[in-house]
Amino acid sequence: MEQIHRLRLALPLLFSGLVALSASPTAAAGPPKGDKKKGGGLTFIQLQTLTATVAGERGGRAVMTLEAGLDIPDEKLRAAAELATPRLRAAFSQSLRVYAAGLGPAALPNADYLARQLQRDADRVLGKGGATLLLGTILVN
Protein backbone atom coordinates (compact mmCIF):
# COMPACT_ATOMS: atom_id res chain seq x y z
CA MET A 1 0.00 0.00 0.00
CA GLU A 2 2.86 2.33 0.79
CA GLN A 3 4.34 1.74 -2.70
CA ILE A 4 1.10 2.86 -4.34
CA HIS A 5 1.13 6.02 -2.23
CA ARG A 6 4.73 6.76 -3.28
CA LEU A 7 3.85 6.14 -6.91
CA ARG A 8 0.95 8.58 -6.70
CA LEU A 9 3.31 11.22 -5.33
CA ALA A 10 6.02 10.51 -7.91
CA LEU A 11 3.82 10.57 -11.04
CA PRO A 12 3.02 14.31 -10.97
CA LEU A 13 6.72 15.11 -10.51
CA LEU A 14 7.68 12.83 -13.39
CA PHE A 15 4.99 14.32 -15.62
CA SER A 16 6.02 17.91 -14.85
CA GLY A 17 9.64 17.01 -15.65
CA LEU A 18 8.63 15.59 -19.02
CA VAL A 19 6.58 18.69 -19.81
CA ALA A 20 9.53 20.91 -18.91
CA LEU A 21 11.86 18.90 -21.16
CA SER A 22 9.49 18.99 -24.11
CA ALA A 23 9.09 22.75 -23.81
CA SER A 24 12.81 23.48 -23.89
CA PRO A 25 13.85 26.13 -26.44
CA THR A 26 16.27 23.81 -28.24
CA ALA A 27 13.56 21.22 -28.85
CA ALA A 28 11.07 23.84 -30.05
CA ALA A 29 13.55 25.55 -32.37
CA GLY A 30 13.64 22.67 -34.86
CA PRO A 31 16.42 22.25 -37.38
CA PRO A 32 18.69 25.21 -38.09
CA LYS A 33 17.53 27.41 -40.95
CA GLY A 34 19.47 27.00 -44.13
CA ASP A 35 19.91 23.23 -43.72
CA LYS A 36 18.44 21.14 -46.49
CA LYS A 37 16.27 18.12 -45.91
CA LYS A 38 18.05 14.82 -46.30
CA GLY A 39 17.30 12.80 -49.41
CA GLY A 40 16.91 15.23 -52.27
CA GLY A 41 16.48 18.79 -51.12
CA LEU A 42 13.69 21.02 -49.96
CA THR A 43 11.20 20.12 -52.70
CA PHE A 44 11.63 16.34 -52.44
CA ILE A 45 9.39 13.94 -50.52
CA GLN A 46 10.96 10.52 -49.96
CA LEU A 47 8.54 7.61 -49.59
CA GLN A 48 9.28 4.45 -47.67
CA THR A 49 10.50 1.55 -49.79
CA LEU A 50 7.64 -0.25 -51.55
CA THR A 51 7.60 -4.04 -51.77
CA ALA A 52 5.67 -6.68 -53.69
CA THR A 53 5.89 -10.45 -54.06
CA VAL A 54 6.88 -11.81 -57.48
CA ALA A 55 7.24 -15.31 -58.91
CA GLY A 56 10.75 -16.55 -58.35
CA GLU A 57 12.78 -19.14 -60.19
CA ARG A 58 11.85 -22.83 -59.82
CA GLY A 59 8.38 -22.05 -58.51
CA GLY A 60 9.55 -20.06 -55.50
CA ARG A 61 8.80 -16.49 -54.56
CA ALA A 62 10.90 -13.38 -54.63
CA VAL A 63 10.45 -9.83 -53.39
CA MET A 64 10.54 -6.74 -55.57
CA THR A 65 11.55 -3.54 -53.80
CA LEU A 66 11.21 -0.09 -55.27
CA GLU A 67 12.43 3.25 -53.96
CA ALA A 68 10.41 6.28 -55.02
CA GLY A 69 9.95 9.91 -54.18
CA LEU A 70 8.20 13.00 -55.45
CA ASP A 71 9.77 16.30 -56.45
CA ILE A 72 7.19 19.05 -55.91
CA PRO A 73 8.35 22.66 -56.39
CA ASP A 74 4.90 24.15 -55.57
CA GLU A 75 4.71 24.69 -51.78
CA LYS A 76 0.93 24.26 -51.52
CA LEU A 77 0.94 21.06 -53.55
CA ARG A 78 3.92 19.76 -51.54
CA ALA A 79 2.08 20.42 -48.27
CA ALA A 80 -0.96 18.57 -49.64
CA ALA A 81 1.27 15.70 -50.77
CA GLU A 82 2.89 15.44 -47.34
CA LEU A 83 -0.57 15.12 -45.81
CA ALA A 84 -1.56 12.59 -48.48
CA THR A 85 1.59 10.47 -48.10
CA PRO A 86 -0.32 7.44 -46.72
CA ARG A 87 -2.74 7.59 -49.67
CA LEU A 88 0.13 7.98 -52.15
CA ARG A 89 1.95 5.06 -50.61
CA ALA A 90 -1.20 2.90 -50.73
CA ALA A 91 -1.82 3.75 -54.40
CA PHE A 92 1.81 3.08 -55.36
CA SER A 93 1.87 -0.15 -53.39
CA GLN A 94 -1.34 -1.38 -55.05
CA SER A 95 -0.02 -0.63 -58.54
CA LEU A 96 3.29 -2.33 -57.75
CA ARG A 97 1.53 -5.45 -56.42
CA VAL A 98 -0.68 -5.70 -59.52
CA TYR A 99 2.33 -5.27 -61.79
CA ALA A 100 4.43 -7.78 -59.84
CA ALA A 101 1.65 -10.39 -59.93
CA GLY A 102 1.88 -10.48 -63.74
CA LEU A 103 5.68 -10.52 -63.89
CA GLY A 104 7.18 -13.82 -65.03
CA PRO A 105 9.76 -15.73 -62.99
CA ALA A 106 12.80 -14.62 -64.98
CA ALA A 107 11.44 -11.29 -66.25
CA LEU A 108 13.08 -8.00 -65.41
CA PRO A 109 10.92 -5.13 -64.12
CA ASN A 110 10.08 -2.46 -66.69
CA ALA A 111 11.10 0.80 -65.02
CA ASP A 112 9.48 2.96 -67.73
CA TYR A 113 6.10 1.26 -67.29
CA LEU A 114 6.29 1.51 -63.49
CA ALA A 115 7.26 5.19 -63.67
CA ARG A 116 4.29 5.99 -65.95
CA GLN A 117 1.85 4.05 -63.75
CA LEU A 118 3.07 5.56 -60.47
CA GLN A 119 3.05 9.06 -62.02
CA ARG A 120 -0.61 8.52 -62.95
CA ASP A 121 -1.30 7.38 -59.39
CA ALA A 122 0.40 10.48 -57.95
CA ASP A 123 -1.60 12.81 -60.23
CA ARG A 124 -4.85 11.01 -59.35
CA VAL A 125 -4.27 11.10 -55.58
CA LEU A 126 -3.12 14.73 -55.57
CA GLY A 127 -5.93 15.82 -57.91
CA LYS A 128 -3.62 17.56 -60.38
CA GLY A 129 -0.20 17.44 -61.98
CA GLY A 130 2.84 19.24 -60.65
CA ALA A 131 4.53 16.41 -58.77
CA THR A 132 7.33 14.64 -60.61
CA LEU A 133 7.83 11.00 -59.68
CA LEU A 134 11.45 9.95 -59.22
CA LEU A 135 12.37 6.28 -59.07
CA GLY A 136 15.37 4.96 -57.24
CA THR A 137 16.48 1.37 -57.08
CA ILE A 138 14.25 -1.43 -58.37
CA LEU A 139 15.46 -4.74 -57.05
CA VAL A 140 14.15 -8.31 -57.31
CA ASN A 141 15.64 -10.53 -54.68
KAQUI-V878786 format. One line per field, one symbol per residue. ss: DSSP state (H for helix, E for strand, - for the rest). psi: psi as a letter, one per 20 degrees, with the letter a starting at -180 (. if undefined). A space follows every 50 residues. Layout:
ss->???
psi->???
//
This chain:
ss->-HHHHHHHHHHHHHHHHHHHHH--HHHHH--------------EEE---E EEEEE-HHH-EEEEEEEEEEE---HHHHHHHHH-HHHHHHHHHHHHHHHH H---------HHHHHHHHHHHHHHHH-----EEEEEEEEE-
psi->hhhgggghhhghggghhhghghjqhhhhhaqqqiqqqqkiahjpopqqpq qqprprqkjaqrppqppqrponhpgghhghhhhjghhggggggggggggh hjprhjqqqohgggggghgggghggiirrippppqcpopp.
//
